[in-house]
Amino acid sequence: MQVDAENAASAAPPSRTQNETLYGSLVQAMERATPDRRALAGHRNGDEWVELSYAELLNDIGGVSTHLAALGVEKGDVVCLQLPNWTEAVVYTYAASRLGAVVCPVTTIFRQRELDFILRRTECKVLVVPARYRGFDYAAMARELADNLPELRHIIAVGETETPGVLLSSALLERPDVSVDASPSDPEDIAVLAFTSGTTGESKGVMHSHASMHAAIDDFVAHAGFGDGLTSLVMSPFGHLTGFTWGIVMPLRGSGDVVLLEVWDPELALDLVARYAVTFTMGATPFLGDLLDAARRRADAQFPDIFVCAGAPIPPTLIEQAVRAHDSRVVSGWGMSEYPIGTSTTVTDGPAVASASDGCPAGRAEIVIVGPNGVDVRVGEEGDLLIRGPGLFKGYYKRPDLDESSRTAEGYLQTGDRAYLLDDSGHIRISGRTKDIIIRGGENIPVVEIENLLLTHPAVREIALVPVPHERLGETACACVVVRPESPLVTVETLAQFLAAHGVAKQFFPESVRVMAELPRTPSGKIQKFALRQLVGD
């Protein structure tokens, strides 16, 4: 299905230049950096470690985009990329962008159920997957799904596979005899479609234009004081907007380079930091703790100059350790798929600021915190967090109902987060969520979707998922269950087996179970999750 201007929730301003598209920005970055400057380092074809200059990267992008065009990819088409942090993730992203297609990064933890929804919703023509990754056969899964997806014309596998009807990515990396010109695109065209873990029963497709992506990036870079020419170690997965935006697009837009860490391994991460003189990385708080622990075991450990943490409070001890032991600056921030970074601290802020604050509005982002009556709250008073600005997404894909319900008359997005102002300078602190989600190690668990599925378990009469604090992951899911009479005992293992049989990613499985006689409810019958959170947290 093509994504066009009619899918966007807001009217597009006048067209600017091709150089303000994702692909055009990369070409412009090479012109500033020189063609022989390293752009990318990582695994190719699932095994070989390669380093590509800007000229080599753009050469691969040009060839792959020509092959994609021959497969029928046109401007506005959605190209889904379910890839690990391999160089192909970068090549296919910009190759699709060169054709004016919409890039849809998909996390590798998704299995049949989640992937089928995305492919069906987008009417995706071309899907790119690893042949095998971490012991799982993605090519076979994709081929099985394609049998019931008439719009999915081609599956491209990175690596070797004998699955019939699947194209090998290595063939697309071979330079074609002819090439196609880059498709003229407007900065306000939709460039990226990212599916979030839903809180209302299904994932939501967040649409970003070239302009909104670049606005969020440029505002964050200027506000936080990063500068250009960053060497980025990509620890967060490509399939998340964190890894996609801040690990890959931001440094390449700034004429820097990208080093791809395939699987989280703090020892290997430190090796790459030293090998490539990494200056920037971004990840959830557990990544920072793991990296500092590994660094303590090395007498000569090198550490990234800048470490950005978002998604959970950062323990002051971690920030102090990063500064004291490595002279590294920890920047805290808050963002969401709809606005990749809305607030942050800066590289010049002291350690105490990053540990106590989620920052202040980044660049042109506008933040308000309102009470139940819609009036701005006072300093220190909790309220609902709203945001607007040029980095705001363009709308929810094929969900105009959500667009309307999520925005105020003044154009603010109702984020679903609770926050309060720390002081008159605009620094905020995220205090909770009105959204019904659980964030496990930076991964959003789609609570309502998992609850609805578990309600079909023959032993489950009622169920509610609530977060349980976890030292490293931040939160895990606890299933509060009312069991049907004369049913067998419900355990973590039985729920895991049930969800696995339905193709659910294991990161979404409950990791503890509390069997209860009944769930606490309001007089109107709604489950009181705050009471359950208190109960399981005791």
N, C-alpha and C positions, 0 to 999 in steps of 0.2 A: 504494500500500500504506500502510495506516495504521500509525503508530508509537505503540505504547502502552506501558504500564508493564511488560508482559511482556518487551519488548525490552531493558529496562534491566538492567545487570549487578548493580546493588545495590538494596536495598530503599529505598523512599522514606520520609523522615520525615514527621511530621504536616503536613497542608496549612496554608499560611499565607494570605496575602491576594492578591487579584487584582493589587494594585499592585506585587507582586513578580514579575510576568510582564514580558516585554519591552515589550508594549504598555502595560500598566498603569504601568510605570516611566516611560514617555514622558509619559503624562498627568500623573503626579505631578510630573515635572520641569517641565512647563509651569506648573503651579500655583505652583511655587516661583519660576520665572523671569518670570512674567507672560506672557499670550498674545501680546503684540506683540513680544516679544524674538526676534531672528533665530535660527532653528534650522538653516537649511540654505542653502547657496549652491552652485550648480553648473549644468551643462548639463542641459536638459530636452528630450526628444524628439530628442536627438542633436545639437542645434545651439543653441537659445536659452539664454542665460545668465539664470538666475532666482535670486531670493532669497526664501525663504519664512520667515515667522514661525512660531512654534509653533502658533498658531491655524490658519494656512493649511496647514501640514503635516498637522495632525490632521484638517483638513477633507478634504484629498486622500486621506488614509489611510482615513477613514470611507467615502468614495465608492467607492474602489477595492475595499475589502473587501466592500461590498455587491454590486458587480459580480462579484467572485470567488465569493461565495456563490451568486449566480444561475447561475454556471457549474458549480456542483456541489462547490465546495471545502468540506470539512467538517473538524471537529476531528480532528487526527491525520493528515490527508492531507499528503503531501509536495509542496511547491511549489518547483520548481527555478528559480533565477534566474541565468541566464548573462548578466550585464550588466556593462558598464564602470562606471567611477565617475561615474555620472549620477544625478540626483535620483530617478529611478524606482527605482533600487536600494534607496534608503532607504524610499520610499513602499511598494513591494511587500513589503519585509521586514516592516514593521509592520502592513500590511494583512493579510498571512497570519497574523501573530501574533495580531491582533485576533480572528480566527476560530478560534484554537486550532490552526492548521495548523503544520506543521514547515517551517522555511525551510532550503533547501538552496542555498547560494551556490556557483556554479560558475565557475571561472576562464575568461576569454574565450579563452585560448590553446588550450583543448580543441577538438578537431575530432570527426569522426564516430565514430571508434573509442572515444575516452574518454567522449564524451557518451552514446553508445548504452549503454555499460555502466551509467552512473549512472541513466539514465532507466529502463532495464530492471530494475535492481536495486531501485529505489525504487517502481516501478509508479506513477510520477509522473502525475498528472492534468493539471496545468497547467505549461507551460514558458514563461518569459518571456525573450526574446532581443532584441538589437538587430536592426533590419531589415538594416542593413549597418554594419560597423565596421572601420575601417582596411583598406578595400578587400575585405573578405570578406562574402559573403552568408549571414548566419546564418539568416535566415528560410527560405531555400531548403534549407539543410542540415537544419534542424529539420523542415521539411515532408517531406523525403525520409526521414528517420528515422521519422517518425510513421506512415508507411505500414506499418511492421512492428512498431509498438508499440500494440497495441489499448487499453492503459490510458491512453495519452496522448490526452486528449479535446480539449484546446485549446492552441494556440500563440498567444502574444501577442507582437507585434513592436513595439518602440519605434522610431519613425521611420516613413518611408514605404516601402511595398513593394507590388508587384503580385503577390506570391506568392499563389496561390489557397488558400483555407481557413485563412487567418491573420487573427487579430483585431488591430486597431490599438490600441495602448495609449492613444492620444489619446482614443479613445471611452470607455475605462474611467475616464479622468480627468474626464470630464463628470459633474457631480453627478446622481445618480439621483433619481427622484421619491420613492422610499421608501428607508429605510435599515434595516439589520439591526443588532441589538444585538451588542455584543461577547460572544464565547463565554466562559463562565466556565472558567477554566483554573487548574490547580494549579501552584505553582512547580516541583514535581517532574516535571511533564509534559515530554516531550522538546520542545525549542524549536528547536534548530539541528542540522542533519545536514551535516557537512563531510567531503568525501572527500579523503583524503590520497593522495599518490603511493605506491603499494605497493612493498614490498620482497620480497614473497612471491608475486609473479605477478599481483596485482590490487590495485586501490585499496581502502582500508578506509574504511568510513563511520563517522565519529566522532560519537557522539550526546552532545549537551549539553542538560541541562534548563535552564529559566529560572534555577533556583537555582544550578546550577554555573557558568553564565556570569556571573551577578551576583557570586557569591562570588569568582571569579578577578579580576573587575574591581575590586570594593571592596577586596580585600586588596592589590592592586597599587597602587591610588591612595593608600591609607593608608600602606602601607610606603614607597613612593617619595616621598611628600610632595607630590603634584601639586595637591591641592585641587580644588574644584569650579569650574564656569564656564569651562572651558577652550575656547579656539577652536582646533579641530583642523584641520590641513591633511592631507587623506587622500592620501598618495602611494602607499601600497601598494594593490594591486587589491582591490576589493570581494569578488572571488571567493576570496580567501585569508582565513583567520581573522585574520591580522594587521590588514588593512584593515577587515574587518568588525567585529571586536571593539574594537580600540583606536582606529581612526579614526572609527568611527560610533557604536557602542553606548555605549562608555565616556563620551565627552563629552556625548551626549544624556542619558544617565542622570544626569550631574552638572549638568544645566541649562545646558550650554554650547552651542556651535554647531559645525557641520561645514562645511568648505569642500572641495569635491571637485575634485581634479586629475585630469583625464581620462586623460592620457598623460604619462609622465614627461618633464619638460622643466624643467631647473633654472632657466632664465631666467624661465619663466612661474611656476614655484613661488615665486621671489623676488618677482615682481610681486604674487602673491596674499598672500604673507606681509605685504607692506607695505600692501596695500589693506585687509586684514581684521585687521591687528594679531594675527597668528597667535601663539599661545602654546605650542602643542604639536604635535609630529608624531612619527611612528614609521616606521622603515624599515630595510632592510638597510644594512650599512656602505657599499656603493657609492653609495647615495643621499646619505649625509652627505658623502662626498668630492666628489661632483659639485656639491652645493649650495655647499660651501665654495669650490670652484674658481670657480663663477659669481659668488659674492659678492666674490671678490678683484678682479673686473673692474668693480665698482661702487664709486664713492666713498662712496655713502650707503646701502649695502645694509643692510636690516633682516633679522634672523634669528630663527627661532623661539626662544622662551625655553627650551624643553625639547626635546631630541631624544633619542628612545629608539632604541637599536640592539640588535638581537638576531640570533642566527643565525651570527655569525662574530666573531672577535676584532676589536677596534677599534684601529687604529694610534694610538699615543700622540700622534703629531704632529697628527692630526685633532682629538683632544680638546683639546689645547693651543691649537690655532688657533681652535676654537669659543669657548673661554673668553676667550682674549686679544683676539681681534678683535671678538667679538659679545657677550661676557658670557653665553653660552648654556651651559646645563648639559646634558652628555651623560650619559645613564643607560644602562648596559649591562644586559642581561638574558638569561635563558635560558627558553625555553618550547617548547611543541609543541602540535599540535592537541588532544591529549588533556588538556593542562593549559596553557592559553594563556600564562600567565607563572608560572613556579615560583620563580625567583630573580631578584633585581635589585639594583643599587646604588640610591642615593637622590639627590635633588637637592642634598643638603648634603654628599655625599661629594666629596672632592677629585678632580681629574682623574686622578691616578695610580691611584686605586681602580678607576675605570671602565675603564682600559686594561689593568689586570692581573687583573681579577676579573670573573666573570659574576654577582656579587652573592651575597646570602645569601637564605634562604627568605623569600618574600613573605607576610606575614601568617600565616595558618593553614596554609600549605603545610608539609609535613614531608618533609625530604630525608635520605636515608641513602646512603652510598657503601660498597659491600661488595666483598670479595674473592671468589675462586672458591669458598671454603667458606661463603659467606653471612655472614661475620662483618665488622662494621664495620672499615674500614681506618683507619690512623693518618694524622695530618696529613702531607700531601705524598705519600702513597701512592695510586697510581691504582687505581680500581675501577669497578664498574658502578653507575650512578646510578639510584636508585629514588625514587619520589615518591608521596605520598598527601595528601589534604586535600579540603576542600569544593569546590575548583575543578576536581577531577578529573572527567573525562567519565563518562558513565553506562554506556558499553559500545560495542562495535563492532556496527554494524547488520547483523543476520542472520548474525553470525559468533560464536556462543557459544564455538566452539573457540578463537578468538583471545582472547576475554575470559578464559577459564580459563588459557590458557598465558601470558598477559601479566602476570598478577597473582600476588603472593605470598600465602601464607596470612594474612599480617597486613594485606592490602589495599593493599600498595604496587604501583604500576605499574612494571614493568621497562622503562625508557625506551629501552634500546638505546644509550644514550650512555655514554661513559667520562668520568670526572671525578676530581678530587682536591681535598681541602680545603686551602685556602691557610693557614689559621690556626685558632685555637680559637674565633673569633667566628662561624664558620659560612660564611664566604665560600668560594666554590668556583670552580674553573676547569674548563671543558669541555676535555678533552684529545683526544677522538676519538669515533668511532662504531663500535659493534658492528653497527649496521644497515648494510646494503649500499645506501647511497644516496649520491648526489652532489648537492650544493646549489649551483646555478648562479644567482647573483644573487638569492638568497632563494627560488628555485624548486626544489623537490625533483624530481630526475630518477628515475623508477621503474626502477632499474637492471635488475632481474630481468625485468620485463615487456619492456623494450626488447631485452635480450639474447635472450630467447626468440623475439621477432619476427625479429630479425636472423639467427637460426639457420635461418630458412626461406629466406634469400637463397641462390640457387643457387651462389654462389661462396664462401660461408662454411662452413667445416667446424667451427671453434670460435671463440668470441668471449668477451671479458670487457671490461666497461666499468670504468674506474678514473678517479678524479679527477686533474686536472692543475691546479696552482695558477694563478690568474689575478689580475692586479693589481687589476682593478676588480670583476669578478664573483665573486671568491672562488675558484670552481672551475669548470672546464668538463670535459666528458666526453671521454676518449680511448678509442677502440676498439682493443683488442689482438686481432688477428685471425690465425687460421690459415686460409689459403686452400686450397680444394680443388685437387687436381692439374689442370693444364691449364685453370684458370679465369682469366678476365681479372683484371687488377689491381683490388683493392678500394681505393677512395679515399673521402675525405670526401664528394665529390660523388655518387658512386654509392650510398653508404649513405643520403644525404639524399634522393635520388630514390626509393629503395625505401621509406623510412619515410613520405615524403609521399604516396606512392601508397596506403599503408595508413591514411591519415588521422591520422597521429601529429603532435602539436604540434611545431613546428620547434625550440622551446626544449629539446626532449628529444633533438635530433640530436647525435651525436658531432661534435666540432669538431676532432679530430685522429685520425689512424689510425696504428697501429704494426703492420706486417705481421711475423709471427714464424713461425719454423719449428715451434715448439710452445709451449704455455703451461706455466709452472712449476706443479707439482702436489705435493700431499702424498702419502705412501705409500698413503693410502686413495683417492687419485684426485681430491681436491678442489683446485680452482684456488687457488694461493697469491696472493691479491690484494695482500698486503703487498709481495711481491716485484715484482709488476707496478707498483705505485705507486712503488716506489723506482726501477725501471727507467725509467719514463716521466718521472719527476721529475728525473732526472739531466740 
